[in-house]
C-alpha cells in the first residue's frame, strides 16, 4: 500500500504543482542607468526624481512604493505606469504630459521603468 501511495504521489505531483498559482515574479527588464539618461532628457523638466512634491507634474520619488498613481488615482502597477508614459495626459484640467509611445522604443520604456523603480 505504501508503494502505491508513493507511486500515486510521483505521478500526481507534477499535475498538482502545475495548478499552483504563484505570485508573479517581476523580471528585471531594462537598464536603470540608461533609463536615468532618458529621464533626464525627457522627464526631469517636469518631474522631480528626488522629491514627491509637484514641479509641473508630480514628483516621482518613491513611485513604486505608492498604492496609486498621482493625479489619475489608478492602481500603481508597472502596466499603468507604462500606459501613462505612453499615452501622456491630455486632460487640460491637469498638467499636460506628452505621449511617449512614438518616441520611446520598447527597450527604452523598459529602461525608464527600471530607473523609476530605483527612485
C-alpha positions as CSV (number, residue, x, y, z in Angstrom):
1,X,0.0,0.0,0.0
2,X,2.9,2.4,0.8
3,X,4.4,1.7,-2.6
4,X,1.1,2.5,-4.3
5,X,0.8,5.8,-2.3
6,X,4.3,6.8,-3.2
7,X,3.7,5.9,-6.9
8,X,0.5,7.9,-6.9
9,X,2.3,10.9,-5.4
10,X,5.0,10.7,-8.0
11,X,2.5,10.5,-10.8
12,X,0.1,13.1,-9.5
13,X,2.5,15.7,-8.1
14,X,3.5,17.3,-11.4
15,X,-0.1,17.9,-12.4
16,X,-0.9,19.3,-8.9
17,X,2.1,21.5,-9.0
18,X,1.2,23.0,-12.4
19,X,-2.1,24.0,-11.0
20,X,-0.5,26.0,-8.2
21,X,-0.6,29.8,-8.7
22,X,2.5,31.5,-7.6
23,X,2.8,35.3,-7.2
24,X,4.1,36.7,-10.4
25,X,7.8,37.4,-10.3
26,X,8.8,40.8,-11.7
27,X,11.7,40.0,-14.0
28,X,14.3,42.7,-14.2
29,X,14.0,44.3,-17.6
30,X,15.8,47.3,-18.7
31,X,18.9,49.2,-17.7
32,X,18.4,51.7,-14.9
33,X,21.4,53.7,-15.9
34,X,20.1,54.1,-19.5
35,X,16.7,54.9,-18.0
36,X,18.2,57.7,-15.9
37,X,19.6,59.3,-19.1
38,X,16.1,59.1,-20.7
39,X,14.6,60.5,-17.5
40,X,17.0,63.5,-17.5
41,X,16.4,64.1,-21.2
42,X,12.6,63.8,-21.3
43,X,11.1,63.8,-17.7
44,X,13.2,65.9,-15.4
45,X,12.0,69.2,-16.7
46,X,8.5,68.5,-15.2
47,X,9.1,65.7,-12.5
48,X,11.4,65.7,-9.5
49,X,13.3,62.4,-9.1
50,X,14.4,63.2,-5.6
51,X,11.1,64.5,-4.1
52,X,7.5,63.6,-4.1
53,X,6.3,67.2,-4.5
54,X,4.9,68.8,-7.6
55,X,7.2,70.5,-10.0
56,X,5.0,70.8,-13.1
57,X,3.9,67.2,-12.8
58,X,4.1,65.1,-9.7
59,X,7.4,64.3,-8.1
60,X,8.3,60.6,-8.6
61,X,10.5,59.8,-5.6
62,X,9.2,56.5,-4.1
63,X,6.9,56.0,-7.1
64,X,6.8,52.2,-6.8
65,X,6.1,52.4,-3.1
66,X,2.8,54.3,-3.7
67,X,-0.5,52.5,-3.9
68,X,-2.0,54.7,-6.6
69,X,-0.6,56.8,-9.5
70,X,-0.5,60.5,-8.8
71,X,-3.2,62.5,-10.5
72,X,-5.1,59.6,-12.1
73,X,-5.6,57.6,-8.9
74,X,-5.2,54.3,-10.9
75,X,-3.6,51.4,-9.0
76,X,0.1,51.7,-9.2
77,X,1.2,48.9,-11.5
78,X,4.0,48.7,-14.0
79,X,1.4,48.4,-16.7
80,X,-0.4,51.6,-15.6
81,X,2.9,53.5,-15.5
82,X,3.8,52.3,-19.0
83,X,0.3,53.3,-20.2
84,X,0.6,56.8,-18.6
85,X,4.1,57.4,-20.1
86,X,3.0,56.0,-23.4
87,X,-0.3,57.9,-23.7
88,X,0.7,61.0,-21.7
89,X,-2.0,63.1,-20.1
90,X,-4.1,65.2,-22.5
91,X,-6.6,66.3,-19.7
92,X,-6.5,70.2,-19.8
93,X,-7.6,70.2,-16.1
94,X,-4.4,68.5,-15.1
95,X,-0.7,69.2,-16.0
96,X,-0.3,68.2,-19.7
97,X,2.1,65.4,-20.4
98,X,3.2,64.4,-23.9
99,X,2.7,60.9,-25.1
100,X,5.9,58.9,-25.5
101,X,4.6,55.8,-27.2
102,X,6.0,57.0,-30.6
103,X,9.2,58.4,-29.0
104,X,10.5,55.6,-26.8
105,X,11.2,52.2,-28.2
106,X,10.1,49.2,-26.1
107,X,13.6,48.8,-24.8
108,X,13.8,52.4,-23.8
109,X,10.5,52.1,-22.0
110,X,12.0,49.1,-20.1
111,X,15.0,51.2,-19.2
112,X,12.9,54.1,-18.0
113,X,10.7,51.8,-15.8
114,X,13.8,50.2,-14.4
115,X,15.1,53.6,-13.4
116,X,11.7,54.7,-11.9
117,X,11.9,51.6,-9.7
118,X,15.1,52.9,-8.2
119,X,13.6,56.2,-7.1
